[in-house]
Amino acid sequence: MSYRVMPTAQVDETAKIGAGSTVWELAQIRENARLGTGCVVGRGAYVGAGVLIGDNVKLQNHALVYEPAELGDGVFVGPAVVLTNDRNPRSVDPEGRLKRGGDWEAVGVTVAEGASLGARSVCVAPIRIGRWAMVAAGAVVTRDVPDFALVVGVPARQIGWVGRAGARLVERDGGAWECPETGARYTERPSPSGGTELVEA
């Protein structure tokens, strides 16, 4: 076996786990989930049926990733983060009957390459977290987050930009932004959706 699974973890036999990955105690990985290479699934974390996870992804302790979520390469999911999958959650239907799996349509959270979700943040599906974006601890995200955006609060709102290193970017002249750690430069421009977006220079 080219990956490690601790004795108390539950990994369905149909799940696929990439080489060099580790699944820690009491974690659960459901049927047909796919994890890439070099992933870490922390204690008590949950990966739902059919969830797709890229390479070098970290799910910290007690993170809950419900299907049909998709996580790109290099994503960080902090402790006790929740990725939801139901727009209108109910235990019962209008007649009071217990709802089963086929009684509702699951919607997912997509987390793009390099993005980070801070501890105890909640992503309310269906939304997309952009590439290298950062969601602050405790934030509740209810709408899409642009690439490189820094969002905080309940509901989450954008307060700035971050670079690949995770540091908050510093604004320079003419819509340019710079990472104080690496010196990498970024350019802010209008986005097709009507807001603004950041691109690497």
Order of alpha helices (4+ residues) and beta strands (2+ residues): beta-beta-beta-beta-beta-beta-beta-beta-beta-beta-beta-beta-beta-beta-beta-beta-beta-beta-beta-beta-beta-beta-beta-beta-beta-beta
